[in-house]
Amino acid sequence: MITVHHLENSRSQRILWLLEELGLDYEIVEYKRDPETASGPESLKKVHPLGKSPVITDGDLTVAESGAIIEYLLDQYDVEKRLRPTDGKALLDYRYWLHFAEGSLMPLLVMKLVMMKIPESPMPFFVKPIAKAISGKVQEKFILPRITPQMQFIEKTLGESTWFVGEELTAADIQMSFPLQASSTRMSMTEFPNIARFIKQIEALPAYQKALAKGGAFTTL
Ligand SMILES: N[C@@H](CCC(=O)N[C@@H](CS)C(=O)NCC(=O)O)C(=O)O
């Protein structure tokens, strides 16, 4: 039996969705975030030393890191090869987006979240304007010039096809879902109508809805 160690409001939402797309039976062990730090609980470190979510167990195996979990589940259970192209440009594009999600887009989104949180953190009142100015400058000079071209590139890609790799859903769409949902709460989407359309499209899928019903309400931080 597959067990998903599911931290609330986290990337493990993607794994629940993938399991639903594959029509597999699985169980969920739920974990709560620390209300102050948003960290996962110590108990997650008993499953994997880094204590991050998602992590799954399947029999004796423990698999961590979303991309590795996705590839493992497809290798083992996507017998009809529905969610991963088998060759050619489609396979290359699939791999590109699968890795882009955590390798390129997420680091900038995490940086943005940290910078957005800094001015809200408790600190002496006279330090607040300085903290706000530093956070604003880092976002303006470092994060925005890097994240904007990425978002524009995604926007263009989603303007050319329904999904990241053509007209069929692949696991690359599942992997890209979390950063795009997170970006929609961390920046304005007015310039990115195709990304907004993609988010609506995934959230309406029956398998996504089933995953939500089993894993509980989901929001990005
Ligand atoms: N690149 C990793 C990131 C894992 C990760 O940072 N997960 C977050 C949840 S979205 C987490 O566990 N946060 C809790 C913590 O850092 O304590 C993956 O995709 O699996």
The ligand as an SDF file (V2000), in Angstrom:
LIG
                    3D

 20 19  0  0  0  0  0  0  0  0999 V2000
   11.8820   20.3230   -3.6700 N   0  0  0  0  0  0  0  0  0  0  0  0
   11.1650   19.6330   -2.6140 C   0  0  0  0  0  0  0  0  0  0  0  0
   10.6610   20.6820   -1.6280 C   0  0  0  0  0  0  0  0  0  0  0  0
   10.0360   20.0710   -0.3950 C   0  0  0  0  0  0  0  0  0  0  0  0
    9.5310   21.1540    0.5510 C   0  0  0  0  0  0  0  0  0  0  0  0
   10.2430   22.1300    0.8330 O   0  0  0  0  0  0  0  0  0  0  0  0
    8.2970   20.9940    1.0450 N   0  0  0  0  0  0  0  0  0  0  0  0
    7.7370   21.9410    1.9630 C   0  0  0  0  0  0  0  0  0  0  0  0
    6.2270   21.9490    1.8260 C   0  0  0  0  0  0  0  0  0  0  0  0
    5.6380   22.6650    0.3400 S   0  0  0  0  0  0  0  0  0  0  0  0
    7.9970   21.5230    3.3990 C   0  0  0  0  0  0  0  0  0  0  0  0
    8.0960   20.3630    3.6870 O   0  0  0  0  0  0  0  0  0  0  0  0
    8.0560   22.5240    4.2890 N   0  0  0  0  0  0  0  0  0  0  0  0
    8.1540   22.3020    5.6820 C   0  0  0  0  0  0  0  0  0  0  0  0
    9.4960   22.6520    6.2470 C   0  0  0  0  0  0  0  0  0  0  0  0
   10.3550   23.1480    5.4990 O   0  0  0  0  0  0  0  0  0  0  0  0
    9.6790   22.4120    7.4400 O   0  0  0  0  0  0  0  0  0  0  0  0
   10.0340   18.8330   -3.2420 C   0  0  0  0  0  0  0  0  0  0  0  0
    9.5350   19.2340   -4.2940 O   0  0  0  0  0  0  0  0  0  0  0  0
    9.6570   17.7870   -2.7020 O   0  0  0  0  0  0  0  0  0  0  0  0
  1  2  1  0
  2  3  1  0
  2 18  1  0
  3  4  1  0
  4  5  1  0
  5  6  2  0
  5  7  1  0
  7  8  1  0
  8  9  1  0
  8 11  1  0
  9 10  1  0
 11 12  2  0
 11 13  1  0
 13 14  1  0
 14 15  1  0
 15 16  2  0
 15 17  1  0
 18 19  2  0
 18 20  1  0
M  END
$$$$
